[in-house]
Amino acid sequence: MDLDMLTTVTYETIDGNIARITLDRPEVRNAQNRQLIYELNEALTAAAFDDEIKVLILAANGPHFSSGHDQRDTKDYDGPPVGIAGGFAKPGAEGLMAREEEAFLNMCRRWQQLPKPTIAQVQGKTIAGGLMLAWVCDLIVASKDASFVDITVAMGVNGVEWFAHPWELGIRKAKEMLFTGEPVSAVDAHRLGMVNRVVPREELANATLQLGRTIATKPSFGLKLAKLSCNQTLDAQGFWTAQQAAFSLQHLGHSHNQLLFGSTGDPSGMKIKPASSG
């Protein structure tokens, strides 16, 4: 893959063993259109397959980490499939579920399972779909002005597709975040264990890089085994099973909205065209 051809993310190598991938749609606060999702996957895959890279940093250009799914994204963009779902063009709930299962649920699972430590470098606002990009990372370094919010309950669904809220925040705070739609500050996120470190905005890039450099001094196989052990512990707690169940409930919400309002209420803007007659 030619990383120089990517237009919604940038890729750079630091010290020969750290890859920094930067979301690069600052004009829309790094809202995720389909192109960004698939190009991000290409960049992360390249870093995963580069044996010299030991640590990945996911950063974002501009004042905010991500404003979530791009609701204005109506262009057709089909990156290389990462799953075996298919059925993207089918009418009704079938096509919508297939597309979101590929682009959100399975893509996030793939990123979470990358065999190298990943660090999210987060500033400003992280809204709804932006959470999935931060939460799939192993560590999060946030600026003091950072905040995290999930507004999707107001859209008639149960939460963003990568439903990690109870693990990230604890069950009480997760419910408050979802029920109210109010932001969680970087300080509170740190206190609850969701964020590893909070630093002044002007120190964010350097602090994240220094953390990456510390991790990069460790043997790659030891890092891989430690990450596997932690992820397997999550799965033993039911993490992946709960993810799939929550994703199914989200699509019940989409279907409910379609029946009541003639719209899925889908925050990604991935609307499925009606089936043609005949």
C-alpha positions in Angstrom: 0.0 0.0 0.0 1.2 3.5 -0.8 0.8 5.5 2.4 1.7 8.7 0.5 -1.6 8.4 -1.4 -3.7 8.7 1.8 -5.6 12.0 2.0 -7.5 11.8 5.3 -4.7 10.6 7.5 -1.0 11.1 7.6 1.7 8.6 8.5 5.2 9.2 9.8 7.9 7.2 11.5 9.8 8.5 14.5 13.1 7.2 15.8 12.7 4.3 13.4 10.4 2.3 15.7 7.4 4.5 16.4 4.6 5.2 13.9 2.4 8.3 14.3 -0.8 8.2 12.4 -2.7 11.5 12.4 -6.3 12.1 11.5 -6.2 14.9 9.0 -9.7 16.4 8.4 -9.4 19.4 10.7 -11.8 21.4 8.6 -14.6 19.1 9.9 -13.0 18.5 13.2 -11.8 15.0 12.0 -15.3 13.7 11.4 -15.1 10.2 10.1 -16.3 9.6 6.6 -16.0 6.2 5.1 -12.7 7.2 3.4 -11.1 8.1 6.7 -12.1 4.8 8.3 -10.6 2.7 5.5 -7.5 4.9 5.2 -6.9 4.7 8.9 -7.2 0.9 8.6 -4.6 0.9 5.9 -2.2 3.0 7.9 -2.6 0.9 11.1 -2.2 -2.3 9.0 1.0 -0.9 7.5 2.4 -0.2 11.0 1.4 -3.6 12.3 3.2 -5.3 9.4 6.3 -3.2 9.7 8.7 -5.3 11.9 10.7 -2.2 12.8 7.7 -0.5 14.4 7.1 -1.2 18.1 4.6 1.4 19.1 1.7 3.2 17.3 0.5 6.7 18.2 -3.0 7.8 17.0 -3.1 11.6 16.9 -5.4 14.2 15.3 -4.8 17.5 13.5 -6.6 20.6 14.6 -8.3 21.7 17.8 -10.3 18.5 18.4 -9.6 14.8 18.3 -12.8 13.8 16.5 -16.3 15.1 16.1 -17.6 11.5 15.4 -19.2 10.1 12.3 -19.6 12.5 9.4 -23.3 12.9 9.0 -22.8 14.5 5.6 -20.9 11.5 4.2 -23.0 10.4 1.2 -20.2 9.5 -1.2 -19.7 5.9 -2.2 -16.3 4.8 -0.9 -15.4 1.1 -0.6 -12.0 0.3 0.8 -10.6 -3.2 0.8 -13.0 -5.4 2.8 -11.7 -6.4 6.2 -14.5 -8.9 7.0 -16.6 -11.4 5.3 -20.1 -9.9 5.9 -21.0 -8.6 2.4 -24.5 -7.5 1.6 -23.6 -3.8 1.8 -26.0 -2.8 -1.0 -29.0 -4.8 0.2 -32.1 -2.8 1.2 -33.5 -2.2 4.6 -31.8 -3.1 7.9 -29.8 -5.8 6.2 -27.6 -3.5 4.2 -27.2 -0.9 6.9 -26.2 -3.5 9.5 -23.7 -5.1 7.1 -22.0 -1.8 6.4 -21.8 -0.8 10.0 -20.6 -4.2 11.1 -17.7 -3.9 8.7 -16.8 -0.3 9.1 -17.3 0.1 12.9 -17.7 -3.1 14.9 -15.3 -5.4 13.1 -12.9 -2.6 12.2 -12.6 -1.5 15.8 -12.1 -5.1 16.9 -9.3 -5.5 14.4 -7.6 -2.3 15.6 -8.0 -3.3 19.3 -6.3 -6.6 18.4 -3.3 -5.1 16.7 -0.2 -6.9 18.1 1.6 -3.7 19.1 0.9 -1.1 21.8 -1.2 1.8 20.6 -1.5 5.2 22.3 -4.3 7.7 21.6 -3.1 11.4 21.7 -6.3 13.3 22.5 -7.1 17.0 22.6 -10.3 19.0 22.6 -13.6 17.2 22.0 -14.1 13.6 21.3 -17.7 13.0 20.4 -19.7 9.8 19.9 -17.9 7.9 17.0 -14.7 9.6 18.1 -14.8 7.5 21.2 -14.3 4.3 19.3 -11.0 5.6 17.9 -9.7 6.5 21.3 -11.1 3.4 23.1 -9.5 0.8 20.8 -6.1 2.2 21.8 -4.3 0.6 24.7 -3.4 3.9 26.4 -4.8 7.4 26.2 -2.9 10.6 26.9 -5.2 13.6 27.0 -4.8 17.4 27.2 -6.3 19.1 30.2 -9.0 20.7 27.9 -10.1 17.3 26.5 -13.6 16.0 27.0 -15.5 12.9 26.0 -19.2 12.7 25.1 -21.7 10.2 23.7 -24.8 11.9 22.4 -26.3 8.9 20.6 -29.0 8.0 23.1 -30.7 11.3 22.0 -30.6 9.8 18.5 -32.7 6.8 19.7 -29.9 4.2 20.0 -28.0 2.7 22.9 -24.6 4.2 22.4 -21.7 4.4 19.9 -21.0 1.2 18.0 -17.9 0.2 20.0 -19.8 -0.1 23.2 -17.0 -0.1 25.7 -18.5 2.4 28.2 -18.9 0.1 31.2 -15.3 -1.1 30.9 -13.9 2.3 30.3 -15.8 4.3 33.0 -17.4 1.8 35.3 -21.1 1.0 35.2 -22.5 4.0 37.1 -20.5 6.6 35.2 -21.2 4.8 31.9 -25.0 5.0 32.5 -24.7 8.7 33.4 -22.7 9.5 30.3 -25.3 7.7 28.1 -28.4 8.9 29.9 -27.5 12.6 30.0 -25.2 13.0 27.0 -23.0 15.3 29.2 -19.3 15.3 28.6 -16.7 13.6 30.8 -13.7 15.8 31.5 -10.1 14.6 31.0 -9.6 15.0 34.8 -12.7 12.8 35.6 -11.7 10.3 32.8 -8.2 10.0 34.4 -9.7 9.6 37.9 -12.0 6.8 36.6 -9.1 5.0 34.8 -10.2 5.7 31.2 -7.2 8.1 30.6 -3.6 7.3 31.6 -2.2 10.8 31.7 -3.4 14.3 31.5 -1.1 17.1 30.4 -1.3 20.7 29.3 -2.2 21.1 25.6 1.2 22.5 24.6 2.9 19.4 26.1 0.5 16.8 24.7 2.5 15.7 21.6 5.8 15.5 23.5 4.3 13.7 26.5 2.7 11.1 24.2 5.9 10.6 22.3 8.0 10.2 25.5 5.6 7.5 26.7 5.9 5.8 23.3 9.7 6.0 23.5 9.6 4.4 27.0 7.5 1.5 25.7 9.6 1.1 22.6 12.6 0.1 24.8 10.9 -3.1 25.7 11.1 -6.3 23.6 8.4 -6.5 20.9 7.4 -10.1 21.9 7.0 -9.2 25.5 4.8 -6.2 24.6 2.7 -8.4 22.3 2.2 -11.1 25.0 1.3 -8.4 27.6 -1.3 -6.9 25.3 -2.7 -10.3 24.5 -3.0 -11.1 28.2 -4.9 -7.9 28.9 -7.2 -8.3 25.9 -7.9 -11.9 26.8 -8.8 -10.9 30.3 -11.4 -8.4 28.9 -12.8 -11.2 26.7 -12.9 -13.6 29.7 -15.1 -10.9 31.4 -17.5 -11.0 28.4 -16.2 -7.9 26.6 -16.5 -9.1 23.0 -19.8 -10.9 23.6 -21.3 -7.7 25.2 -19.9 -5.7 22.2 -21.8 -7.9 19.7 -25.0 -7.8 21.8 -24.9 -4.0 22.1 -24.3 -3.7 18.4 -27.4 -5.7 17.7 -29.4 -3.5 20.0 -28.2 -0.4 18.2 -29.7 -1.8 15.0 -33.0 -2.5 16.8 -32.9 1.3 17.5 -32.2 2.1 13.9 -35.2 -0.1 12.8 -37.4 1.5 15.4 -36.5 5.0 14.1 -37.2 3.9 10.6 -40.7 2.8 11.4 -41.5 5.9 13.5 -39.7 8.6 11.6 -38.8 7.2 8.2 -35.1 7.5 9.1 -32.7 5.3 10.8 -31.4 8.1 13.0 -28.0 6.7 11.9 -25.3 9.2 13.1 -22.9 7.9 10.4 -25.0 9.1 7.5 -24.7 5.7 5.8 -28.3 5.6 4.6 -29.4 2.6 2.6 -31.3 3.5 -0.6 -34.8 1.9 -1.0 -35.0 -1.3 -3.0 -35.8 -0.6 -6.7 -39.2 -1.8 -7.9 -39.2 -5.2 -9.6 
